[in-house]
Amino acid sequence: MSADPLHRAGAPQRSTKSQPPSGASAIEVRRSDRRRRTVSAYRDGDRTVVLIPARMSEAEEQRWVSVMLDKLAAQESKRVLGDDELAERAGRLSEQYFQGRARPASVRWVTNQNTRWGSCTPSEGSIRLSHRLQGMPEYVVDYVLLHELAHLLVPGHGPRFWRLLDGYPRTERARGYLEGVVAADRLPHAPGARDE
């Protein structure tokens, strides 16, 4: 038993470390015999702790870890980043995925991009992200930032460009999320729904 306050007497827990995707924080899964149905998660420094019932199968554990990571990311992204924080984030992503080679001169939110999620002008080194991304999960914003950072290194969308994004473990998931948002925007309003 650990001295961790979550490990109370009479509440035996088994803890396992899960291998996170490349670039993600460590994940620790704690199983508890006292926990019957609920699943919860929280950040503890550079790791994520997921609390689950002891009786869950490995497949259920994997599914719930994914669900809880998405929930935490959604909660964290509700806090809107300012332009300075967005630029710092772009710098960290460039270091992590492009060895710091993509160096934007400016990164900022804009409200005049309604058909694109982001844009980059390599000759100026400027990156602009649509305000519509604000409030989306962190991994989605990171993907769009990485996409635009990659344009500082490779202007077009050829094979070299897409290879740059191969290192980001949530590329496909983020692209799927954005495609879902676009598809939902195209749906007609439900009958009887009021326009606001």
MOFENUR-V782435 format. One line per field, one symbol per residue. phi: phi as a letter, one per 20 degrees, with the letter a starting at -180 (. if undefined). psi: psi as a letter, one per 30 degrees, with the letter a starting at -180 (. if undefined). burial: # if it has 16 or more other ideal C-beta (glycine too) atoms within 10 Angstrom, else .. A space follows every 50 residues. Layout:
phi->???
psi->???
burial->???
This chain:
phi->.eegffeegncfcddcedfffgneffcdddecfefececbbbecmecddd dcffffffffgfffffffffffffffffffffgfffffffffffffdclm fecffbcbecdddddceabbdgfemdccdfffffneggffffffffgfff ffecfedegfffffegfefdgffffffffffffffeffffgnfefd
psi->klgkffilkgikkkkkkkjllkfllkkkkkkkffkeflklllkibglkkk klkffkleeeeeeeeeeeeeeeeeeeffjkkleeeeeeeeeeeeeefghg fjjkekklklggjfflfllkjeffgkkkkkfffkflkefeeeeeeeeeee ffejeahaeeeeeefffjfgeeeeeeeeeeeeeeffklkkkfkkk.
burial->............#.............######..#...#.#......### ###..#....#..##..##..##...#...#....##.###.##..##.. .#.#..#.#...#...##.##....#####.##..############### ##.#.........##..#.##.##..##..................
